[in-house]
């Protein structure tokens, strides 16, 4: 499970899970040493995490003090308990969105001074796939053909002083009609633009890490499919 907390990717793993530790700069064993903000620099792996440790880590991540933390891996002594405890800290919001293709270009939206992908909240009794297609149309006025699911992202934000955790399912989409394409001003979208891969690369420098993750997962999916 990976959650973006204040745009920092936090991966939660079982204690015996394997992962690529090549990017890790520092390892902290919570069972034998204190977790301090000074140790959370660049790419960090914290082992043997318990609920009390998670509270401390969340306080650091939500602190207004600038941090140099780029990514965090947490190995939980009780994975299911940690997951449930983490979710209890937030109100869960369900959403869906799309990565829309037009030949070699992708559709990006500019909202709240960030480049983003169209997405929105799931309505009651609505399926995630239905949400994704509806939100794409409402935000960009384009019709699409729905493809495979890419991934699920979780990210935190604050609304009316309450901590929120948004679960978003992302799908590949191919454009059918963009003749009426325009940004939804009601959704605070300033611009809708088709971008080639190079333009996307630069746009992601002014985006959210969760959106970069969606593109990474998309390219992995395409590579697997090309091999098959």
N, CA and C of each residue as an Amber inpcrd file, in Angstrom:
protein
   684
   0.8530000  -1.1920000   0.0000000   0.0000000   0.0000000   0.0000000
   0.8890000   1.2420000   0.0000000   0.5850000   2.2000000  -0.8840000
   1.3310000   3.4480000  -0.9380000   0.3650000   4.6140000  -0.7620000
   0.7100000   5.5210000   0.1550000  -0.1130000   6.6910000   0.4490000
   0.7500000   7.9380000   0.2940000   0.1920000   8.9630000  -0.3340000
   0.9050000  10.2230000  -0.4810000   0.4080000  11.1720000   0.6080000
   1.2570000  11.3780000   1.6160000   0.9190000  12.2290000   2.7510000
   1.6720000  13.5390000   2.5900000   0.9230000  14.6170000   2.3930000
   1.5270000  15.9150000   2.0700000   2.5120000  15.7770000   0.9100000
   2.1160000  14.9750000  -0.0690000   2.8480000  14.7470000  -1.3210000
   4.1360000  13.9360000  -1.1250000   4.2990000  13.3190000   0.0380000
   5.4290000  12.4090000   0.2640000   4.9260000  10.9800000   0.1140000
   5.5050000  10.1900000  -0.7970000   5.0550000   8.8050000  -0.9510000
   5.4810000   7.9430000   0.2380000   4.4790000   7.3420000   0.8890000
   4.7220000   6.4830000   2.0390000   4.2340000   5.0810000   1.6910000
   5.1800000   4.1440000   1.6000000   4.8430000   2.7660000   1.2500000
   4.8110000   1.9260000   2.5200000   3.6810000   1.2390000   2.7480000
   3.5250000   0.4090000   3.9410000   3.5950000  -1.0540000   3.5250000
   4.5220000  -1.7730000   4.1270000   4.7710000  -3.1600000   3.7480000
   4.6620000  -4.0860000   4.9630000   4.4460000  -5.3520000   4.6670000
   4.5350000  -6.3660000   5.7110000   6.0020000  -6.5070000   6.1270000
   6.2110000  -6.9720000   7.3520000   7.5690000  -7.0390000   7.8980000
   8.5030000  -7.8980000   7.0540000   7.9510000  -8.9380000   6.4230000
   8.7960000  -9.8460000   5.6420000   8.7350000  -9.5850000   4.1400000
   8.1510000  -8.4680000   3.7310000   7.9980000  -8.1710000   2.3050000
   9.3340000  -7.7850000   1.6790000   9.5100000  -8.1640000   0.4310000
  10.7090000  -7.7960000  -0.3160000  10.4570000  -6.5190000  -1.1060000
  11.4370000  -5.6510000  -1.1720000  11.3280000  -4.4500000  -2.0030000
  12.7400000  -3.9950000  -2.3670000  12.8050000  -3.1610000  -3.3780000
  14.0960000  -2.6570000  -3.8500000  14.5900000  -1.5650000  -2.9070000
  15.5970000  -1.8850000  -2.1180000  16.1290000  -0.9240000  -1.1410000
  17.2780000  -0.1010000  -1.7190000  17.4190000  -0.1380000  -3.0360000
  18.5390000   0.5530000  -3.6700000  18.5320000   2.0570000  -3.4820000
  17.3460000   2.6470000  -3.3530000  17.2470000   4.0960000  -3.2110000
  17.2400000   4.5650000  -1.7580000  17.2770000   3.6290000  -0.8160000
  17.2060000   3.9860000   0.5910000  18.5170000   4.6140000   1.0570000
  18.4190000   5.7960000   1.6880000  19.5970000   6.4660000   2.2300000
  19.8300000   6.1660000   3.7030000  18.7250000   5.8550000   4.4100000
  18.8460000   5.6750000   5.8560000  17.8100000   4.6640000   6.3360000
  18.2230000   3.7880000   7.2380000  17.3280000   2.7850000   7.8220000
  17.2060000   3.0510000   9.3170000  15.9660000   3.0950000   9.7940000
  15.6900000   3.2900000  11.2140000  14.9430000   2.0620000  11.7260000
  15.4520000   1.4470000  12.7800000  14.7730000   0.3110000  13.4090000
  14.0030000   0.8390000  14.6120000  12.6890000   0.9760000  14.4600000
  11.8670000   1.5590000  15.5190000  11.8590000   0.7250000  16.7920000
  12.2500000  -0.5360000  16.6760000  12.2690000  -1.4150000  17.8470000
  13.4660000  -1.1450000  18.7520000  14.4750000  -0.4790000  18.2270000
  15.6930000  -0.2960000  19.0250000  16.2150000   1.1340000  19.0860000
  15.5710000   2.0600000  18.3470000  16.0290000   3.4500000  18.3710000
  14.8540000   4.3890000  18.1450000  14.9600000   5.6130000  18.6610000
  13.8620000   6.5640000  18.5000000  13.7650000   7.0710000  17.0620000
  12.5440000   7.3790000  16.6390000  12.3200000   8.0000000  15.3320000
  12.3120000   9.5040000  15.5320000  13.2280000  10.1910000  14.8970000
  13.2900000  11.6440000  15.0110000  13.1730000  12.2660000  13.6300000
  12.7420000  13.5100000  13.6050000  12.6000000  14.2020000  12.3190000
  13.9470000  14.3620000  11.6330000  15.0140000  14.4660000  12.4270000
  16.3530000  14.6280000  11.8530000  16.7780000  13.4040000  11.0490000
  16.1990000  12.2440000  11.3620000  16.5530000  11.0120000  10.6430000
  15.7420000  10.8390000   9.3570000  14.6930000  11.6360000   9.2040000
  13.8270000  11.5010000   8.0250000  14.3340000  12.4140000   6.9090000
  15.4140000  11.9850000   6.2850000  16.0560000  12.7650000   5.2250000
  16.1640000  11.9220000   3.9620000  15.7040000  12.4820000   2.8610000
  15.7480000  11.8380000   1.5450000  14.8840000  10.5600000   1.5280000
  15.4860000   9.4050000   1.2820000  14.7150000   8.1580000   1.1650000
  14.9750000   7.2750000   2.3890000  13.9330000   7.0470000   3.1790000
  14.1040000   6.4070000   4.4860000  13.2490000   5.1520000   4.5970000
  13.8070000   4.1590000   5.2600000  13.0800000   2.9190000   5.5750000
  13.0250000   2.7970000   7.0970000  11.7950000   2.7370000   7.6270000
  11.6000000   2.5380000   9.0670000  11.0570000   1.1330000   9.2860000
  11.7870000   0.3420000  10.0490000  11.4220000  -1.0530000  10.3000000
  10.6850000  -1.1970000  11.6350000   9.8950000  -2.2860000  11.7390000
   9.2110000  -2.6400000  12.9890000   8.2960000  -1.5240000  13.5080000
   7.5000000  -0.9770000  12.6080000   6.6080000   0.1270000  12.9530000
   5.3690000  -0.3820000  13.6880000   5.0430000   0.2790000  14.7990000
   3.8270000   0.0040000  15.5660000   2.9210000   1.2310000  15.4780000
   1.7210000   1.1340000  16.0760000   0.7510000   2.2230000  16.0020000
   1.3110000   3.5130000  16.6060000   2.0030000   3.4110000  17.7390000
   2.5730000   4.6090000  18.3740000   3.6260000   5.2560000  17.4760000
   4.3810000   4.4270000  16.7600000   5.3740000   4.9590000  15.8160000
   4.6770000   5.6840000  14.6690000   3.5700000   5.1330000  14.2130000
   2.8330000   5.7410000  13.1120000   2.3160000   7.1190000  13.5040000
   1.8400000   7.2560000  14.7430000   1.3880000   8.5690000  15.2140000
   2.5160000   9.5830000  15.1380000   3.6870000   9.1820000  15.5710000
   4.8430000  10.0780000  15.5620000   5.2160000  10.4640000  14.1360000
   5.2180000   9.4860000  13.2370000   5.5760000   9.7430000  11.8430000
   4.5660000  10.6850000  11.1870000   3.2850000  10.4700000  11.4510000
   2.2520000  11.3490000  10.8940000   2.4290000  12.7800000  11.3840000
   2.8000000  12.9420000  12.6490000   3.0360000  14.2880000  13.1890000
   4.1900000  14.9650000  12.4560000   5.2370000  14.1970000  12.1700000
   6.3710000  14.7670000  11.4330000   5.9570000  15.1600000  10.0170000
   5.1920000  14.2770000   9.3600000   4.7920000  14.5340000   7.9780000
   3.8240000  15.7080000   7.8780000   3.0460000  15.9240000   8.9220000
   2.0640000  17.0090000   8.9080000   2.5900000  18.2950000   9.5390000
   3.8470000  18.2510000   9.9720000   4.4440000  19.4260000  10.5920000
   4.6500000  20.5350000   9.5680000   4.5640000  21.7700000  10.0390000
   4.8020000  22.9170000   9.1600000   6.2900000  23.1860000   8.9790000
   7.1080000  22.4630000   9.7500000   8.5550000  22.6080000   9.6110000
   8.9890000  21.9370000   8.3070000   9.7390000  22.6280000   7.4660000
  10.1820000  22.0310000   6.1890000  10.9410000  20.7260000   6.4130000
  10.7080000  19.7640000   5.5300000  11.3760000  18.4750000   5.6290000
  12.0840000  18.1380000   4.3260000  13.1570000  17.3790000   4.4400000
  13.8920000  16.9340000   3.2580000  13.5480000  15.4950000   2.8970000
  12.4480000  15.0010000   3.4450000  12.0370000  13.6290000   3.1730000
  11.4640000  13.5220000   1.7650000  12.0030000  12.5880000   0.9670000
  11.5420000  12.3930000  -0.4070000  10.6290000  11.1790000  -0.5380000
  10.9030000  10.1340000   0.2390000  10.0360000   8.9530000   0.2480000
  10.2610000   8.1930000   1.5410000   9.2470000   7.4030000   1.9180000
   9.3000000   6.6840000   3.1860000   8.7320000   5.2880000   2.9990000
   9.4710000   4.2900000   3.4820000   8.9900000   2.9080000   3.5040000
   8.8220000   2.4910000   4.9550000   7.6450000   1.9670000   5.2900000
   7.3740000   1.5050000   6.6470000   7.1190000   0.0090000   6.6270000
   7.9150000  -0.7400000   7.3810000   7.6710000  -2.1710000   7.5510000
   6.9200000  -2.3630000   8.8600000   5.7090000  -2.8750000   8.7780000
   4.8460000  -2.9670000   9.9540000   4.9430000  -4.3250000  10.6290000
   5.0140000  -4.3060000  11.9530000   5.0220000  -5.5660000  12.7000000
   3.6780000  -6.2730000  12.5580000   2.5980000  -5.5070000  12.4720000
   1.2550000  -6.0580000  12.2250000   0.6460000  -5.2380000  11.0910000
   0.8340000  -5.7060000   9.8760000   0.4660000  -4.9490000   8.6750000
  -1.0130000  -4.5660000   8.6610000  -1.9030000  -5.5280000   8.8910000
  -3.3430000  -5.2530000   8.8290000  -3.7700000  -4.2640000   9.9010000
  -3.1970000  -4.3920000  11.0880000  -3.5240000  -3.4760000  12.1760000
  -3.0890000  -2.0530000  11.8500000  -1.8940000  -1.9120000  11.2890000
  -1.3790000  -0.5850000  10.9220000  -2.2460000   0.0470000   9.8430000
  -2.6420000  -0.7460000   8.8560000  -3.5040000  -0.2260000   7.7760000
  -4.8230000   0.2920000   8.3380000  -5.4530000  -0.5060000   9.1920000
  -6.7350000  -0.1150000   9.7720000  -6.5720000   1.1080000  10.6740000
  -5.4810000   1.1440000  11.4160000  -5.2400000   2.2740000  12.3130000
  -5.0300000   3.5590000  11.5100000  -4.2750000   3.4470000  10.4290000
  -4.0310000   4.6090000   9.5830000  -5.3300000   5.1330000   8.9900000
  -6.1530000   4.2380000   8.4780000  -7.4180000   4.6510000   7.8730000
  -8.3580000   5.2880000   8.8890000  -8.2450000   4.8690000  10.1410000
  -9.1160000   5.4310000  11.1860000  -8.8050000   6.8950000  11.4710000
  -7.6350000   7.3390000  11.0230000  -7.2150000   8.7180000  11.2580000
  -7.8550000   9.7040000  10.2790000  -8.4770000   9.1850000   9.2330000
  -8.9770000  10.0320000   8.1600000 -10.4250000   9.6930000   7.8130000
 -11.0780000  10.6430000   7.1780000 -12.3510000  10.3620000   6.5200000
 -12.0170000   9.9150000   5.0990000 -12.5370000   8.7540000   4.6950000
 -12.2220000   8.1980000   3.3900000 -13.1360000   8.7950000   2.3140000
 -12.5380000   9.2610000   1.2270000 -13.2780000   9.7670000   0.0720000
 -12.9160000   8.8980000  -1.1260000 -13.9210000   8.4060000  -1.8420000
 -13.6760000   7.5460000  -3.0040000 -13.8060000   8.3550000  -4.2900000
 -12.8900000   8.1010000  -5.2230000 -12.8690000   8.8710000  -6.4700000
 -12.3120000   8.0140000  -7.6050000 -12.4220000   8.5440000  -8.8190000
 -11.8700000   7.8550000  -9.9980000 -11.5030000   8.8940000 -11.0430000
 -10.5330000   8.5260000 -11.8820000 -10.0890000   9.4490000 -12.9160000
  -9.4390000   8.7180000 -14.0700000  -8.9500000   9.4980000 -15.0330000
  -8.4210000   8.8660000 -16.2390000  -7.1610000   9.5080000 -16.7870000
  -6.3400000   8.6600000 -17.3850000  -5.2020000   9.1000000 -18.1790000
  -5.6340000   8.9150000 -19.6320000  -5.9070000  10.0370000 -20.3030000
  -6.5490000  10.0160000 -21.6180000  -5.5010000  10.1670000 -22.7180000
  -5.5770000   9.2750000 -23.7070000  -4.6200000   9.2660000 -24.8080000
  -5.2530000   9.7370000 -26.1190000  -4.4440000  10.4320000 -26.9120000
  -4.8100000  10.7940000 -28.2770000  -3.5550000  10.6050000 -29.1210000
  -3.4630000   9.4360000 -29.7340000  -2.2290000   9.0210000 -30.4200000
  -1.0790000   9.0360000 -29.4120000  -0.0860000   9.9270000 -29.5950000
   1.0520000   9.9280000 -28.6790000   0.9480000  11.0250000 -27.6230000
  -0.2430000  11.6170000 -27.4620000  -0.4160000  12.7120000 -26.5100000
  -1.3350000  12.3120000 -25.3480000  -1.1830000  13.0560000 -24.2470000
  -1.9860000  12.8170000 -23.0520000  -2.6820000  14.1180000 -22.6510000
  -3.8650000  13.9730000 -22.0570000  -4.6500000  15.1460000 -21.6580000
  -4.3270000  15.5230000 -20.2190000  -3.8560000  16.7490000 -20.0360000
  -3.5360000  17.2690000 -18.7070000  -4.4170000  18.4800000 -18.4170000
  -4.7210000  18.6800000 -17.1430000  -5.4920000  19.8500000 -16.7320000
  -4.6560000  20.6870000 -15.7690000  -4.8870000  22.0000000 -15.7860000
  -4.1680000  22.9060000 -14.8900000  -5.1520000  23.4460000 -13.8700000
  -4.9220000  23.0660000 -12.5970000  -5.8600000  23.4440000 -11.5350000
  -5.0750000  23.7450000 -10.2550000  -5.4410000  24.8310000  -9.5980000
  -4.8080000  25.2100000  -8.3300000  -3.2860000  25.3090000  -8.4760000
  -2.8480000  25.8670000  -9.6100000  -1.4200000  26.1080000  -9.8940000
  -0.6090000  24.8150000 -10.0400000  -1.2980000  23.7180000 -10.3630000
  -0.6260000  22.4350000 -10.5620000  -1.1820000  21.7590000 -11.8140000
  -0.3110000  21.0200000 -12.5250000  -0.7800000  20.1690000 -13.6090000
  -1.2890000  18.8640000 -13.0010000  -2.4200000  18.4080000 -13.5050000
  -3.1260000  17.2970000 -12.8810000  -3.7950000  16.4580000 -13.9560000
  -4.4380000  15.3810000 -13.5400000  -5.2810000  14.5680000 -14.4090000
  -6.7240000  14.6820000 -13.9540000  -7.6860000  14.6140000 -14.8800000
  -9.0910000  14.7350000 -14.4840000  -9.5410000  13.5720000 -13.6060000
 -10.2350000  13.9210000 -12.5370000 -10.7530000  12.9140000 -11.6050000
 -11.8480000  13.5630000 -10.7740000 -12.6030000  12.7480000 -10.0380000
 -13.6360000  13.3060000  -9.1830000 -14.2420000  12.2700000  -8.2680000
 -15.0880000  12.7520000  -7.3510000 -15.6630000  11.8890000  -6.3230000
 -16.7080000  10.9320000  -6.8910000 -16.7090000   9.7590000  -6.3420000
 -17.6560000   8.7130000  -6.7150000 -18.9960000   8.9760000  -6.0420000
 -20.0730000   8.8700000  -6.8140000 -21.4090000   9.0370000  -6.2570000
 -21.9350000   7.7050000  -5.7280000 -22.9220000   7.7800000  -4.8580000
 -23.4880000   6.5550000  -4.2850000 -24.0380000   5.6470000  -5.3810000
 -23.7830000   4.3470000  -5.2450000 -24.2400000   3.2990000  -6.1620000
 -23.5850000   3.3810000  -7.5410000 -22.6640000   4.3220000  -7.7140000
 -21.9600000   4.4650000  -8.9840000 -20.7160000   3.5820000  -8.9640000
 -20.4260000   2.9290000 -10.0830000 -19.2150000   2.1400000 -10.1820000
 -18.0350000   3.0640000 -10.4790000 -16.8470000   2.6380000 -10.0640000
 -15.6600000   3.4660000 -10.2670000 -15.4600000   3.8080000 -11.7370000
 -15.6820000   2.8330000 -12.6180000 -15.5100000   3.0750000 -14.0490000
 -16.4780000   4.1560000 -14.5430000 -17.7020000   4.1250000 -14.0370000
 -18.7000000   5.1350000 -14.4080000 -18.2770000   6.5090000 -13.9040000
 -17.7410000   6.5470000 -12.6950000 -17.2650000   7.8090000 -12.1290000
 -16.1640000   8.4060000 -13.0000000 -15.2130000   7.5670000 -13.3930000
 -14.0760000   8.0480000 -14.1790000 -14.5200000   8.6980000 -15.4840000
 -15.4020000   8.0300000 -16.2090000 -15.8740000   8.5520000 -17.4970000
 -16.7030000   9.8250000 -17.2880000 -17.5640000   9.8190000 -16.2830000
 -18.4070000  11.0010000 -16.0150000 -17.5510000  12.2030000 -15.6330000
 -16.5930000  12.0030000 -14.7470000 -15.7720000  13.1200000 -14.2850000
 -14.9160000  13.6950000 -15.4080000 -14.4070000  12.8440000 -16.2710000
 -13.6210000  13.3180000 -17.4140000 -14.4740000  14.2260000 -18.2930000
 -15.7090000  13.8170000 -18.5190000 -16.5940000  14.6500000 -19.3470000
 -16.9340000  15.9590000 -18.6380000 -17.2470000  15.8880000 -17.3460000
 -17.6420000  17.0890000 -16.6140000 -16.4990000  18.0940000 -16.4890000
 -15.2710000  17.6010000 -16.3710000 -14.1380000  18.5080000 -16.1740000
 -13.5230000  18.9990000 -17.4750000 -13.6500000  18.2080000 -18.5510000
 -12.9670000  18.5630000 -19.8010000 -13.8800000  18.6180000 -21.0250000
 -15.1190000  18.1600000 -20.9040000 -16.0780000  18.0730000 -22.0080000
 -15.5030000  17.2640000 -23.1690000 -15.0130000  16.0670000 -22.8640000
 -14.5590000  15.1350000 -23.8830000 -15.1950000  13.7780000 -23.6150000
 -15.4120000  13.0110000 -24.6840000 -15.9280000  11.6570000 -24.5320000
 -14.7930000  10.6740000 -24.8130000 -14.7940000   9.5740000 -24.0820000
 -13.6660000   8.6450000 -24.1450000 -14.1360000   7.1970000 -24.1990000
 -13.2170000   6.3390000 -24.6240000 -13.4050000   4.8950000 -24.5510000
 -12.5860000   4.3930000 -23.3680000 -13.2530000   3.7420000 -22.4290000
 -12.5980000   3.2820000 -21.2090000 -11.7160000   2.0700000 -21.4750000
 -10.5170000   2.0940000 -20.9070000  -9.5960000   0.9720000 -21.0370000
  -9.3250000   0.3070000 -19.6970000  -8.1360000  -0.2460000 -19.5410000
  -7.7820000  -0.9930000 -18.3410000  -7.5200000  -0.0740000 -17.1510000
  -7.6840000  -0.6570000 -15.9660000  -7.3070000   0.0590000 -14.7460000
  -5.7840000   0.1380000 -14.6750000  -5.2720000   1.3010000 -14.3000000
  -3.8330000   1.4910000 -14.1610000  -3.3780000   1.1650000 -12.7400000
  -4.0090000   1.8290000 -11.7710000  -3.6000000   1.6600000 -10.3790000
  -4.6180000   2.3520000  -9.4750000  -4.3730000   2.2570000  -8.1870000
  -5.1390000   2.9940000  -7.1820000  -4.1740000   3.8460000  -6.3850000
  -4.5170000   5.1230000  -6.2110000  -3.6870000   5.9940000  -5.3740000
  -4.4700000   6.4080000  -4.1340000  -3.7230000   6.6810000  -3.0820000
  -4.2790000   7.2340000  -1.8420000  -3.5030000   8.5090000  -1.5420000
  -4.2050000   9.6100000  -1.2970000  -3.4870000  10.8090000  -0.8840000
  -4.2980000  11.5840000   0.1460000  -3.5860000  12.2970000   1.0100000
  -4.2270000  13.0230000   2.1020000  -4.3610000  14.5050000   1.7610000
  -5.3660000  15.1130000   2.3670000  -5.5390000  16.5610000   2.2910000
  -6.4410000  16.9800000   3.4470000  -6.5920000  18.2620000   3.6250000
  -7.4240000  18.7790000   4.7200000  -8.5840000  19.5730000   4.1540000
  -9.7890000  19.3130000   4.6680000 -10.9690000  20.0620000   4.2670000
 -11.7540000  20.4400000   5.5210000 -11.9740000  21.7340000   5.6880000
 -12.6790000  22.2360000   6.8700000 -12.0570000  21.7070000   8.1590000
 -10.7240000  21.7280000   8.1860000  -9.9200000  21.3070000   9.3360000
 -10.0260000  19.8100000   9.6410000 -10.5580000  19.0400000   8.7060000
 -10.6560000  17.5960000   8.9160000  -9.7020000  16.8760000   7.9700000
  -9.0190000  15.8670000   8.4970000  -8.0640000  15.0920000   7.6900000
  -8.8180000  14.1450000   6.7700000  -8.5340000  14.2310000   5.4730000
  -9.2040000  13.4190000   4.4650000  -8.1930000  12.5020000   3.7870000
  -8.6600000  11.3260000   3.4000000  -7.8400000  10.3730000   2.6550000
  -8.6190000   9.9590000   1.4150000  -8.1200000  10.3730000   0.2500000
  -8.8290000  10.1000000  -1.0000000  -8.2720000   8.8490000  -1.6770000
  -9.1590000   7.9190000  -1.9450000  -8.8270000   6.7060000  -2.6870000
  -9.2910000   6.9120000  -4.1250000  -8.3500000   6.9110000  -5.0660000
  -8.6820000   7.1670000  -6.4640000  -8.2510000   6.0000000  -7.3410000
  -9.1840000   5.4770000  -8.1130000  -8.8670000   4.4400000  -9.1000000
  -8.6740000   5.1150000 -10.4540000  -7.5670000   4.7590000 -11.1220000
  -7.1920000   5.3930000 -12.3750000  -7.3070000   4.4050000 -13.5320000
  -7.7970000   4.9160000 -14.6830000  -8.0090000   4.0770000 -15.8530000
  -7.3660000   4.7030000 -17.0950000  -6.8920000   3.8330000 -17.9780000
  -6.4710000   4.2770000 -19.3060000  -7.7190000   4.5970000 -20.1150000
  -7.6870000   5.6820000 -20.8760000  -8.8050000   6.0520000 -21.7390000
  -8.2760000   6.5050000 -23.0890000  -9.0300000   6.2240000 -24.1400000
  -8.7070000   6.7290000 -25.4700000  -9.7780000   7.7130000 -25.9010000
  -9.3500000   8.8130000 -26.4850000 -10.2810000   9.8750000 -26.8530000
 -11.2010000   9.4260000 -27.9860000 -12.4660000   9.7890000 -27.8670000
 -13.4410000   9.5750000 -28.9360000 -13.7580000  10.9070000 -29.6090000
 -14.0610000  11.9210000 -28.7770000 -14.4280000  13.2320000 -29.3270000
 -13.9420000  14.3280000 -28.3820000 -13.0850000  15.2230000 -28.8920000
 -12.6370000  16.3660000 -28.0970000 -12.9590000  17.6900000 -28.7870000
 -13.9460000  17.6560000 -29.6900000 -14.2910000  18.8530000 -30.4630000
 -14.7870000  19.9890000 -29.5720000 -15.4020000  19.6450000 -28.4570000
 -15.9460000  20.6690000 -27.5430000 -15.0900000  20.8180000 -26.2940000
 -13.8800000  20.3340000 -26.3240000 -13.0180000  20.3290000 -25.1350000
 -12.8380000  21.7280000 -24.5500000 -13.0500000  21.8340000 -23.2620000
 -12.8550000  23.1010000 -22.5520000 -12.7240000  22.8180000 -21.0590000
 -12.0440000  23.6770000 -20.3310000 -11.8920000  23.4720000 -18.8870000
 -13.1690000  23.8350000 -18.1390000 -13.4630000  23.0890000 -17.0850000
 -14.6110000  23.3930000 -16.2430000 -14.2100000  24.4580000 -15.2310000
 -14.6960000  25.6630000 -15.4360000 -14.3750000  26.7660000 -14.5280000
 -14.9330000  26.4790000 -13.1380000 -16.0980000  25.7980000 -13.0840000
 -16.7230000  25.4810000 -11.7980000 -15.8430000  24.5700000 -10.9580000
 -14.9700000  23.8050000 -11.6070000 -14.0570000  22.9000000 -10.9030000
 -12.6680000  23.5130000 -10.7330000 -12.5840000  24.8330000 -10.9270000
 -11.3210000  25.5780000 -10.7680000 -10.2450000  25.1570000 -11.7610000
 -10.6600000  24.6150000 -12.9010000  -9.6990000  24.2180000 -13.9330000
  -9.4730000  25.4070000 -14.8710000  -8.2260000  25.8130000 -15.0090000
  -7.9000000  26.9730000 -15.8320000  -7.5910000  26.5930000 -17.2740000
  -7.0490000  25.3990000 -17.4700000  -6.6130000  25.0150000 -18.8150000
  -6.6960000  23.5060000 -18.9880000  -7.0240000  23.0750000 -20.2040000
  -6.9830000  21.6680000 -20.5940000  -6.0820000  21.5890000 -21.8130000
  -5.0720000  20.7110000 -21.7660000  -4.0950000  20.7100000 -22.8500000
  -3.6180000  19.2940000 -23.1930000  -3.5090000  19.0350000 -24.5170000
  -2.8790000  17.7980000 -24.9830000  -1.3710000  17.9940000 -24.9330000
  -0.6670000  17.0160000 -24.3620000   0.7890000  17.1170000 -24.2440000
   1.4660000  15.8680000 -24.7850000   2.6080000  16.0820000 -25.4530000
   3.4210000  14.9380000 -25.8620000   4.2420000  14.4860000 -24.6480000
   4.9050000  13.3290000 -24.7240000   5.6400000  12.8150000 -23.5630000
   6.6590000  13.7920000 -22.9780000   7.3460000  14.5500000 -23.8380000
   8.3240000  15.5130000 -23.3290000   7.6350000  16.6240000 -22.5420000
   6.5010000  17.1050000 -23.0490000   5.7560000  18.1450000 -22.3410000
   5.2020000  17.6220000 -21.0210000   4.7570000  16.3590000 -21.0220000
   4.2720000  15.7420000 -19.7840000   5.3920000  15.6890000 -18.7550000
   6.5840000  15.3080000 -19.2040000   7.7390000  15.2220000 -18.3080000
   7.9710000  16.5500000 -17.5810000   7.9090000  17.6430000 -18.3210000
   8.1230000  18.9580000 -17.7070000   6.9240000  19.3660000 -16.8530000
   5.7150000  19.0000000 -17.2820000   4.5220000  19.3350000 -16.5020000
   4.5420000  18.6450000 -15.1410000   5.0630000  17.4250000 -15.1000000
   5.0990000  16.6690000 -13.8450000   6.0550000  17.2890000 -12.8240000
   6.9340000  18.1640000 -13.2790000   7.7830000  18.9000000 -12.3420000
   6.9690000  19.9250000 -11.5660000   5.7700000  20.2280000 -12.0640000
   4.8590000  21.1800000 -11.4120000   3.5220000  20.4860000 -11.1560000
   3.6120000  19.2920000 -10.6290000   2.4250000  18.4830000 -10.3750000
   2.5350000  17.8500000  -8.9930000   1.7260000  16.8240000  -8.7640000
   1.7680000  16.0740000  -7.5100000   2.5010000  14.7550000  -7.7460000
   3.1550000  14.2630000  -6.7100000   3.8900000  13.0090000  -6.8530000
   2.9430000  11.8430000  -7.1320000   1.7080000  11.9480000  -6.6650000
   0.7440000  10.8900000  -6.9470000   0.4210000  10.8170000  -8.4320000
   0.4480000  11.9620000  -9.1270000   0.1930000  11.9770000 -10.5670000
   1.3850000  11.3970000 -11.3120000   2.5950000  11.7090000 -10.8570000
   3.7900000  11.0770000 -11.4420000   3.7250000   9.5640000 -11.2740000
   3.2270000   9.1290000 -10.1250000   3.0950000   7.6890000  -9.8490000
   2.1320000   7.0390000 -10.8340000   1.0290000   7.7210000 -11.1590000
   0.0660000   7.1820000 -12.1300000   0.7450000   6.9670000 -13.4800000
   1.5360000   7.9430000 -13.9260000   2.2500000   7.7970000 -15.1990000
   3.2600000   6.6540000 -15.1290000   3.9650000   6.5360000 -14.0170000
   4.9300000   5.4470000 -13.8610000   4.2390000   4.0880000 -13.9660000
   3.1080000   3.9610000 -13.2970000   2.3660000   2.7060000 -13.3320000
   1.7960000   2.4370000 -14.7290000   1.4050000   3.4960000 -15.4310000
   0.9050000   3.3530000 -16.7960000   2.0000000   2.8080000 -17.7120000
   3.2000000   3.3850000 -17.6380000   4.2980000   2.9290000 -18.5030000
   4.7060000   1.5010000 -18.1630000   4.6380000   1.1380000 -16.8910000
   4.9190000  -0.2500000 -16.5050000   3.8800000  -1.1900000 -17.1030000
   2.6190000  -0.7700000 -17.0630000   1.5340000  -1.5690000 -17.6260000
   1.7240000  -1.7530000 -19.1190000   2.1100000  -0.6760000 -19.8130000
   2.3160000  -0.7550000 -21.2550000   3.5090000  -1.6640000 -21.5950000
   4.5430000  -1.6010000 -20.7610000   5.7160000  -2.4420000 -21.0110000
   5.3720000  -3.9170000 -20.8350000   4.5980000  -4.2320000 -19.8120000
   4.1810000  -5.6190000 -19.5740000   3.3330000  -6.1190000 -20.7360000
   2.4120000  -5.2690000 -21.1890000   1.5260000  -5.6720000 -22.2940000
   2.3000000  -5.8550000 -23.6000000   3.3420000  -5.0320000 -23.8060000
   4.1160000  -5.1340000 -25.0340000   4.9210000  -6.4400000 -25.0460000
   5.3870000  -6.8270000 -23.8260000   6.1320000  -8.0850000 -23.7310000
   5.2030000  -9.2640000 -24.0080000   3.9990000  -9.1990000 -23.4750000
   3.0380000 -10.2620000 -23.6730000   2.4830000 -10.2720000 -25.0960000
